[in-house]
């Protein structure tokens, strides 16, 4: 068996039969310290018995439920669960509101813009004596539908001075995005001094 010097912690291997009488006085060969060494086997048995008792008591303590900590943990779990559910409800409600708003906007549509975004394209002007014939296309170049106002045709005098004008009603009132509308007009009895005519939209009159 092994014994340890209590003074210098030097360990020695000695026969167990030396301590059968309950113990004896020993001397450390390293530091010369002397002490009474009890039978280590009895001491170990006592230590083992105490250790087992301690283990049983410690196990019983661990098995006892910690009521306070458990209650707090469950309370926090409930709060976090309620918070997550509440946040999910708020986010869902927000998404629904936004979806309804955009659906309503799509259903109602934006106010129709008259004339804005429309353009004249491929206009051809031909003159035959005192008559001028003009034809072309009106194009909606915007991404949404546009209202088509009346067309103003103005005779342009020398030095780009505006002369007589006339109003033409379009064949369609609304053009979808990218849609075109052809038109053609003939003006008779045009003054020979009129070299050209000009096209435009009567937006102000349409707004009234």
Backbone as a ProteinNet text record, in pm:
[ID]
protein_1_A
[PRIMARY]
XXXXXXXXXXXXXXXXXXXXXXXXXXXXXXXXXXXXXXXXXXXXXXXXXXXXXXXXXXXXXXXXXXXXXXXXXXXXXXXXXXXXXXXXXXXXXXXXXXXXXXXXXXXXXXXXXXXXXXXXXXXXXXXXXXXXXXXXXXXXXXXXXXXXXXXXXXXXXXXXXXXXXXXXXXXXXXXXXXXXXXXXXXXXXXXXXXXXXXXXXXXXXXXX
[TERTIARY]
84.7	0	88.4	28.4	103.4	64.3	166.1	142.5	215.8	169.5	225.1	269.4	388.2	439.5	358.1	300.2	219.6	301.7	434.9	520	569.9	622.8	680.7	608.5	502.2	418.2	492.5	604.1	672.4	591.3	578.3	497.8	589	541.1	618.3	527.5	585.1	514	560.1	466.1	499.2	401.5	441.1	348.9	230.6	112.6	-7.1	-7.1	72.9	75.1	139.2	214.1	282.7	182.4	59.9	-35.2	-155.5	-141.1	-253.8	-292.9	-200.2	-229.4	-296.5	-341.5	-411.3	-327.2	-196.9	-111.4	20.9	110.7	241.8	309.7	416.7	494.4	592.8	596.2	685.3	767.8	878.3	966.8	990.5	983.8	1003	1151.5	1188.6	1328.7	1378.9	1285.3	1325.4	1349	1252.2	1264.6	1279.9	1283.8	1301.5	1182.2	1069	950.5	890.1	848.3	788.9	642.2	560.9	416.9	359.8	241.8	176	84.2	113.3	35.7	-66	-193.4	-297.7	-305.1	-381.5	-397.3	-467.2	-395.5	-455.9	-577.5	-580.6	-695.4	-822.8	-815.3	-931.7	-970.4	-864.3	-891	-958.1	-909.5	-967.5	-1110.6	-1137	-1274.1	-1365.7	-1316	-1397.6	-1420.6	-1312.6	-1325.7	-1425	-1416.1	-1507.6	-1650.9	-1671.8	-1807.6	-1859.1	-1772.5	-1813.6	-1840.3	-1752.1	-1767.9	-1898.5	-1935	-2059.6	-2178.2	-2172.5	-2280.8	-2293.2	-2175.8	-2177.7	-2238	-2200.9	-2252.1	-2403.5	-2453.9	-2599	-2669.5	-2611.3	-2673.4	-2668.6	-2554.4	-2543.2	-2642.4	-2657.6	-2753.6	-2894.5	-2927.6	-3061.9	-3083.8	-2979.5	-2992.3	-3015.8	-2942.4	-2957.2	-3095	-3154.3	-3284.6	-3395.5	-3369.5	-3471.6	-3493.4	-3615.5	-3643.2	-3621.9	-3557.8	-3540	-3662.2	-3754.5	-3883.5	-3870.2	-3787.2	-3775.9	-3722.4	-3611.6	-3550.7	-3644.6	-3712.7	-3804.1	-3919.4	-3975.7	-4086.8	-4043.9	-3924.3	-3874.7	-3852.7	-3797	-3771.1	-3900.9	-4000.7	-4130.1	-4193.7	-4179.8	-4237.1	-4174.1	-4038.9	-3970.2	-4008.6	-4024.6	-4064.2	-4200.4	-4293.3	-4428	-4423.3	-4342.4	-4332.8	-4274.6	-4165.3	-4103.9	-4199	-4273.5	-4369.7	-4478.3	-4530.5	-4634.1	-4578.8	-4453.4	-4393.2	-4379.3	-4332.1	-4317.3	-4451.3	-4553.5	-4685.8	-4739.9	-4718.3	-4764.2	-4693.2	-4560.5	-4484.1	-4530.5	-4558.5	-4606.2	-4740.5	-4828.5	-4960.3	-4945.7	-4856.5	-4837	-4780.5	-4680.1	-4619.8	-4721.7	-4801.4	-4903.7	-5006.4	-5049.3	-5147.8	-5091.1	-4963	-4900.1	-4896.8	-4859.2	-4853.4	-4991.3	-5093.7	-5230.3	-5273.8	-5241.7	-5280	-5212.9	-5082.7	-5009.7	-5066.6	-5096.8	-5152.6	-5288	-5371.7	-5503.7	-5489.8	-5393.3	-5374.1	-5337.3	-5239.2	-5196.5	-5304.4	-5380	-5489.9	-5596.3	-5622.4	-5720	-5670.8	-5540.7	-5484.9	-5492.2	-5465.9	-5471.4	-5613.9	-5709.1	-5848.3	-5900.8	-5866.4	-5915.3	-5840.5	-5710.7	-5630.9	-5591.6	-5484.2	-5440.2	-5522	-5531.7	-5606.4	-5554.6	-5647.2	-5609.5	-5545.1	-5423.2	-5353	-5386	-5440.5	-5485.7	-5375	-5336.4	-5240.5	-5096.7	-5066	-4927.4	-4875.1	-4759	-4700.2	-4740.9	-4830.3	-4868	-4777.5	-4755	-4667.2	-4717.4	-4690.7	-4721.2	-4603.3	-4635.2	-4529.8	-4566.7	-4463.4	-4479.6	-4583.6	-4572.6	-4665.8	-4622.4	-4716.9	-4690.9	-4784	-4726.4	-4804.8	-4790.2	-4901.4	-4903.4	-4991	-4941.6	-5017.8	-5059.4	-5185.5	-5241	-5319.5	-5253.3	-5317.6	-5343.6	-5470.7	-5507	-5546.9	-5522.4	-5558.1	-5431.6	-5437.6	-5327.8	-5385.4	-5324	-5364.4	-5250.8	-5288.6	-5189.3	-5238.9	-5148.1	-5180.4	-5063.6	-5094.2	-4988.9	-5042.9	-4965.2	-4999.9	-4977.2	-5070.2	-5053.8	-5011.5	-4902.9	-4845.9	-4849.8	-4893.8	-4885	-4752.5	-4655.5	-4521.2	-4504	-4611.8	-4601.6	-4633.8	-4614.7	-4634.7	-4776.9	-4862.9	-5002.2	-5090.9	-5221.2	-5312.3	-5320.7	-5347.3	-5356.9	-5482	-5543.5	-5657.7	-5611.5	-5685.7	-5650.7	-5736.9	-5676	-5752.7	-5778.5	-5852.5	-5873.9	-5740.9	-5733.3	-5611.7	-5630.1	-5533.2	-5535.3	-5444.4	-5499.6	-5421.5	-5412.3	-5289.5	-5267.7	-5189.9	-5240.7	-5169.3	-5057.5	-4935.7	-4821.2	-4785.4	-4784.6	-4751.6	-4599	-4558.3	-4415.1	-4362.5	-4233.1	-4168	-4228.6	-4289	-4342.1	-4451.5	-4530.2	-4642	-4767	-4836.8	-4955.5	-5071.5	-5139.4	-5256.5	-5381.9	-5473.7	-5599.4	-5572.7	-5661.2	-5648.8	-5785.3	-5785.3	-5909.7	-5891.6	-6005.1	-6003.6	-6052	-5982.4	-6020.6	-6044.3	-6159.1	-6187.3	-6126.4	-6050	-5988.1	-6092.6	-6060.8	-6153.2	-6157.9	-6054.4	-6053.2	-6023.9	-6083.3	-6062.9	-5948	-5914	-5809.8	-5718.1	-5588.8	-5489.1	-5417.6	-5406.9	-5331.1	-5180.9	-5099.6	-4955	-4906.4	-4833.6	-4780.2	-4879.8	-5003.9	-5106	-5092.7	-5132.8	-5125.7	-5264.5	-5277.9	-5403.4	-5368.8	-5416.4	-5389.7	-5492.7	-5450.4	-5541.9	-5509.1	-5607	-5589	-5683.3	-5634.9	-5714.6	-5679.4	-5780.9	-5760.5	-5816.5	-5732.1	-5773.3	-5783.6	-5903.9	-5924.7	-5909.5	-5898.1	-5889.1	-5777.8	-5663.2	-5547.6	-5481.3	-5448.7	-5381.1	-5248.4	-5217.2	-5090	-4967.2	-4982	-4866.5	-4840.1	-4925.5	-4906.4	-4818.9	-4696.3	-4605.5	-4619.3	-4678.2	-4676.1	-4793.8	-4820.5	-4919.8	-4854.9	-4913.9	-4857.5	-4965.8	-4926.7	-5019.5	-4990.5	-5096.6	-5084.8	-5208.4	-5206.7	-5321.5	-5389.8	-5521	-5599.5	-5618.1	-5507.8	-5510.6	-5592.1	-5579.4	-5652	-5800.7	-5847.1	-5989.2	-6038.6	-5951.6	-5988	-6001.4	-5914.6	-5918.8	-6043.4	-6098.4	-6219.2	-6340
-119	0	124.2	238.7	363.1	454.9	511.7	613.2	739.1	852.8	982	1058.2	1116.1	1197.4	1325.2	1356.3	1478.1	1606.1	1593.7	1713.2	1751.4	1652.1	1683.4	1616.6	1542.5	1476.2	1369.5	1319.8	1208.7	1081.8	1001.2	881	757.3	660.2	537.7	417.3	310.7	182.9	92.1	51.8	-32.6	-148.8	-260.9	-375.1	-339.3	-388.3	-356.8	-426.1	-530.4	-604.4	-523.5	-419.2	-338.5	-268.1	-239.5	-158.6	-239.3	-374.3	-456.4	-433.1	-389.8	-368.1	-235.1	-167.2	-39.4	79.4	58.2	167.8	163.8	249.4	253.6	385.1	416.8	537.7	511.2	609.2	595.9	722.2	711.9	825.9	839.5	962.9	989.7	985.2	905.3	893.9	1018	1101.4	1220.4	1340.1	1367.8	1488.6	1457	1327.2	1280.4	1312.3	1355.5	1384.1	1254.6	1253.2	1135.5	1162.1	1059.7	1069.9	932.4	927.5	800.8	772.9	664.8	629.5	523	556.5	458.5	361.4	253.6	152.9	218.1	235.9	302.3	230.5	96.4	22.6	60.6	78.1	120.9	264.2	346.4	485.9	496.2	415.7	417.6	369.7	266.4	216.4	322.4	397.7	505.5	615.5	646.6	751.2	709.9	579.8	533.8	539.7	505.6	510.7	653	744.4	884.6	935.2	894.4	940.7	891.1	765.7	713	788.4	820.4	897.4	1034	1096.7	1227.9	1218.2	1111.5	1095	1079.3	1000	980.3	1110.4	1186.6	1313.9	1413	1417	1508.1	1471	1338.4	1294.9	1333.8	1322.9	1361.8	1510.6	1590	1735.1	1770.6	1700.2	1730.1	1692.9	1585.9	1543.2	1634.5	1710.6	1802.8	1912.8	1934.7	2039.6	2178.3	2261.4	2401.3	2479.3	2493.6	2552.5	2693.5	2772.7	2912.7	2925.1	2853.5	2861.3	2805.3	2691.1	2632.3	2724.5	2786.9	2879.7	2997.9	3052	3166.3	3127.7	3006.9	2961.3	2947.2	2884.2	2869.7	3005.1	3099	3232.6	3303.9	3295.8	3358.5	3291.8	3159.4	3088.7	3134.7	3151.6	3198.3	3338.7	3426	3564.6	3568.8	3492.2	3491.1	3434.5	3331.2	3273.1	3373.6	3443.9	3545.2	3658.4	3697	3806	3766.5	3642.5	3596.7	3592.1	3543.2	3536.4	3675.9	3769	3905.9	3971.7	3951	4008.6	3950.1	3819.5	3755.2	3811	3834.5	3892	4032.1	4114.2	4250.6	4251.2	4165.9	4159.7	4113.3	4012	3961.5	4069.1	4141	4247.7	4357.3	4391.4	4494.1	4450	4323.8	4273	4276.2	4239.8	4240.9	4382.2	4478.1	4617.4	4669.4	4640.1	4685.7	4621.5	4491.2	4422.1	4479.8	4507.5	4566	4704.4	4782.9	4918.5	4915.4	4831.4	4826.4	4766.4	4670.3	4614.5	4721.4	4804.2	4911.8	5014.9	5047.2	5142.4	5089.4	4960.9	4901.3	4899.4	4872.3	4866.1	5004.3	5103.7	5239.1	5303.1	5269.9	5330.3	5472.5	5519.6	5656.6	5750	5879.5	5974.7	5974.9	5976	5972.5	6104.7	6097.5	6217	6239.6	6354.3	6385.2	6458.3	6402.8	6469.7	6448.3	6441.2	6427.5	6288.5	6284.7	6158.2	6115.2	6190.2	6160.2	6237.4	6179.1	6244	6216.2	6314.8	6296.7	6226.7	6130.9	6054.1	6032	6031.2	6003.2	6094.9	6223.4	6321.5	6355.6	6345.3	6376	6489.9	6596.3	6712	6724.2	6727.5	6740.4	6859.5	6935.1	7053.6	7034.4	7069.9	7060.1	7187.1	7284.3	7414.3	7484.6	7515	7583.2	7484.7	7355.9	7255	7192.9	7166.5	7097.4	6973.2	6861.8	6736	6689.8	6656.7	6610.1	6480	6387.2	6259.5	6218.9	6135.6	6091.4	5998.4	5982	5888.6	5955.7	5930.6	5974.4	5852.2	5866.2	5752.2	5781.1	5681.4	5690	5626.7	5710.9	5662.3	5635	5647.2	5629.3	5484.5	5452.6	5316	5290.6	5392.2	5373.9	5442.4	5424.2	5480.3	5631.7	5696.4	5841.9	5881.9	5988.7	6042	6122.4	6111.7	6182.2	6308.7	6425.4	6550	6583.8	6690.8	6738.7	6783.9	6773.8	6812	6952.1	7037.1	7172.8	7176.8	7220	7236.9	7385.9	7438.3	7582.6	7608.4	7704	7745.7	7842	7810.8	7892.7	7985.1	8115.6	8216.5	8230.4	8323.1	8353.4	8401.4	8381.5	8417.4	8341.7	8223.6	8136.2	8203.5	8285.9	8352.6	8266.2	8241.8	8156.6	8228.4	8156.2	8210.4	8141.3	8111.1	8045.8	7904.6	7857.9	7722.6	7656.1	7525.3	7448.8	7331.9	7282.6	7173.8	7044.2	6936.9	6805.2	6713.9	6647.6	6551.5	6415.1	6355	6225	6114.3	6006.9	5894.5	5810.9	5821.5	5750.2	5849.1	5824.9	5914.3	5869.8	5742.2	5689.5	5596.9	5609	5519.4	5444	5312	5233.1	5254.8	5205.6	5220.7	5156.2	5235.8	5186.9	5185.5	5217.5	5215.9	5340.4	5326.8	5438.3	5467.3	5589.2	5633.2	5714.9	5671.4	5744.8	5855.2	5959.5	6070.4	6123.9	6192.2	6254.7	6373.4	6483.6	6605.3	6677	6736.8	6817.3	6956.6	7057.8	7197.7	7262.6	7313.5	7379.9	7530.8	7595.3	7742	7796.1	7735.5	7781.3	7894.8	8001.6	8117	8071.3	8115.9	8075.6	8115.3	8213.7	8257.4	8165.7	8065.2	7971	7855.1	7849.5	7743.2	7611.9	7619.8	7499.9	7503.8	7390.6	7383.3	7314.2	7340	7289.1	7214.1	7104.6	7023.7	7037.9	7027.4	7032.5	6975.1	6966.2	6914.9	7027.9	7024.7	7125.4	7080.7	7079.7	7029	7119.8	7250.3	7344.1	7326.7	7309.8	7293	7159.6	7053.8	6924.7	6927.5	7005.6	7015.9	7085.3	7183.6	7252.7	7160.4
0	0	0	-22	-33.6	80.4	147.5	250.5	209	259.3	220	343	337.5	448.4	454.6	571.3	583.5	579.4	590.4	594.4	455.8	381.9	251	135.2	165.8	64.2	-14.9	41.5	-23.4	-1.8	-105.5	-98.4	-88.6	-9.4	13	-5.5	-61.6	-74.5	39.1	124.2	240	242.6	303.2	315.4	403.5	368.4	446.2	581.4	592.3	719.1	830.9	797.4	898.5	989.8	940	1016	1065	1072	1113.4	1257.9	1342.7	1484.7	1510.4	1408.8	1426.6	1392.4	1360.1	1321.1	1394.1	1350.7	1415.4	1381.1	1457.4	1434.9	1322.4	1228.5	1114.2	1099.7	1024	1000.5	850.9	802.3	659.8	627.9	528.2	489.6	419.2	370.4	295.3	385	476.2	560.3	708.9	741.3	879.4	968.5	911.9	992.8	1040.9	1166.8	1227.1	1256.5	1239.4	1269.6	1291.6	1352.2	1376.6	1258.5	1191.4	1072	1108.8	1096.8	1121.1	1004.3	1026.3	921.6	800.9	690	573.3	519.5	535.4	483	556.3	690.1	767	731.9	716.7	682.8	545.8	451.1	317.5	319	403.5	413	468.3	571.5	627.1	526	449.9	347.6	240.2	203.5	100	147.8	277.8	331.7	333.7	376.6	378.6	236.7	146.4	9.1	-50	-23.9	-75	-17.7	113.6	174.4	108.4	85.4	21.1	-119.1	-192.1	-328.1	-326.4	-230.8	-221.3	-190	-93.1	-56.3	-172.3	-243.3	-357.1	-467.4	-489.1	-590	-553.4	-424.7	-380.4	-399.1	-373.5	-391.6	-537.3	-626.5	-768.5	-820	-761.2	-806.7	-758.8	-649.9	-602.4	-705.2	-748.3	-848.4	-790.2	-864.8	-826.1	-870.8	-780.4	-814.8	-869.3	-805.1	-848.1	-988.7	-1016.6	-1149	-1255.2	-1222.6	-1319.9	-1352.4	-1247.7	-1271.1	-1355.3	-1325.8	-1404	-1549.3	-1570.7	-1707.2	-1784.8	-1720.7	-1788.9	-1814.7	-1719.3	-1737.2	-1856.3	-1865.8	-1978.6	-2109.8	-2107.5	-2230	-2277.5	-2184.4	-2220.7	-2278.2	-2214.7	-2262.7	-2403.7	-2426.3	-2559.4	-2663.8	-2626.1	-2719.7	-2755.2	-2653.2	-2679.6	-2765	-2739	-2817.4	-2963.8	-2988.6	-3126.3	-3197.6	-3127.9	-3189	-3218	-3123.5	-3145.5	-3262.1	-3271.3	-3383	-3515.3	-3516.8	-3640	-3682.3	-3586.1	-3618	-3675.7	-3616.9	-3664.6	-3806.4	-3831.3	-3964.9	-4068.1	-4031.8	-4123.8	-4154.9	-4050.9	-4072	-4162.1	-4142.9	-4227.2	-4372.9	-4396.7	-4533.9	-4597.9	-4521.7	-4574.8	-4610.3	-4522.7	-4548.9	-4675.3	-4689.2	-4808.6	-4934.6	-4927.6	-5044	-5082.8	-4981.9	-5009.8	-5070.3	-5018.9	-5071.3	-5219.9	-5254.3	-5394.1	-5483.9	-5430.9	-5509.7	-5535.9	-5434.1	-5451.1	-5552.3	-5542.4	-5637.6	-5780.1	-5794.1	-5927	-5979.5	-5889.8	-5931.2	-5969.6	-5888.1	-5914.3	-6030.6	-6040.3	-6147	-6111.5	-6172.5	-6150.6	-6239.3	-6203.6	-6285.9	-6429.3	-6524	-6664.7	-6704.8	-6757.3	-6803.3	-6949.6	-6978.6	-7114.1	-7189.1	-7302.4	-7389	-7351	-7221.7	-7178.1	-7214.2	-7277	-7318.5	-7457.9	-7523.6	-7661.8	-7757.3	-7872.4	-7969.8	-8110.8	-8202	-8343.7	-8410.8	-8497	-8562.5	-8709.8	-8795.3	-8938.4	-9003.9	-8973.7	-9031.5	-9175.2	-9265.6	-9406.6	-9449.1	-9506.9	-9551.5	-9703.2	-9769.2	-9916	-9954.3	-10053.3	-10097.9	-10243.6	-10269.8	-10405.1	-10432	-10493.3	-10518.2	-10387.6	-10361	-10236.1	-10125	-10146	-10044.8	-9985.3	-9856.6	-9787.6	-9719.2	-9745.3	-9681.1	-9589.7	-9468.3	-9370.1	-9307.5	-9288.3	-9223.6	-9135.2	-9038	-8947.5	-8840	-8735.8	-8627.8	-8493.4	-8402.6	-8264	-8182.3	-8108	-8033.8	-7883.9	-7805.7	-7660	-7618.3	-7585.4	-7551.3	-7402.3	-7322.5	-7178.3	-7139.8	-7011.1	-6962.8	-6916.5	-6922.1	-6885	-6987.9	-6977.4	-7076.2	-7065	-7178.3	-7183.3	-7262.2	-7215.3	-7287.8	-7409.6	-7520	-7643.4	-7653.7	-7643.4	-7655.4	-7802.8	-7825.4	-7961.8	-8022.7	-8155.9	-8228.9	-8286.5	-8264.2	-8319.5	-8442.7	-8554.2	-8676.8	-8706	-8708.7	-8725.5	-8855	-8933.6	-9055.8	-9015.5	-9056.3	-9019.7	-9136	-9106.7	-9206.6	-9216.9	-9298.9	-9310.7	-9175.8	-9153.9	-9027.3	-8907.9	-8935.7	-8830.7	-8747.4	-8814.4	-8747.4	-8762.3	-8649.7	-8650.5	-8717.6	-8807.4	-8875.1	-8825.2	-8918.8	-8881.6	-8828.6	-8741.8	-8685.7	-8682.9	-8675.1	-8667.9	-8570.8	-8520.3	-8421.8	-8486.6	-8460.3	-8508.8	-8388.1	-8386.8	-8280	-8316	-8226.7	-8256.9	-8260.4	-8330.1	-8339.4	-8211	-8128.4	-8000.6	-7888.6	-7772.5	-7658.6	-7568.2	-7572.5	-7483.6	-7563	-7539.5	-7598.6	-7486.8	-7502.2	-7406.4	-7429.6	-7338.1	-7351.4	-7481.3	-7562.5	-7688.8	-7803.2	-7778.2	-7884.6	-7972.9	-8099.1	-8194.4	-8251.4	-8301.6	-8363.5	-8487.7	-8603.2	-8727.7	-8747.5	-8815.5	-8845.3	-8984.8	-9041.8	-9173.8	-9184.6	-9241.4	-9253.2	-9382.6	-9441.3	-9561.4	-9536.5	-9563.2	-9543.3	-9681.4	-9712.1	-9841.5	-9826.6	-9941.8	-9947.6	-9859.4	-9867.5	-9790.6	-9865.6	-9794.7	-9854.7	-9913.8	-10034.5	-10096.9	-10016.8	-9927.9	-9848.1	-9728.8	-9711.2	-9599.1	-9646.3	-9601.9	-9648.8	-9570.3	-9451.4	-9366.5	-9268.4	-9203.9	-9096.6	-8975.8	-8860.6	-8734.5	-8657.8	-8592.7	-8514.8	-8364.8	-8286.8	-8141.6	-8076.6	-7943.6	-7868.2	-7793.1	-7791.7	-7721.7	-7577.5	-7500.8	-7363.3	-7272	-7289	-7202.9	-7219.7	-7341.6	-7364.7	-7308.6	-7315	-7261.8	-7111.3	-7048.7	-6902.3	-6855.7	-6932.5	-6894.4	-6909.4
[MASK]
++++++++++++++++++++++++++++++++++++++++++++++++++++++++++++++++++++++++++++++++++++++++++++++++++++++++++++++++++++++++++++++++++++++++++++++++++++++++++++++++++++++++++++++++++++++++++++++++++++++++++++++++

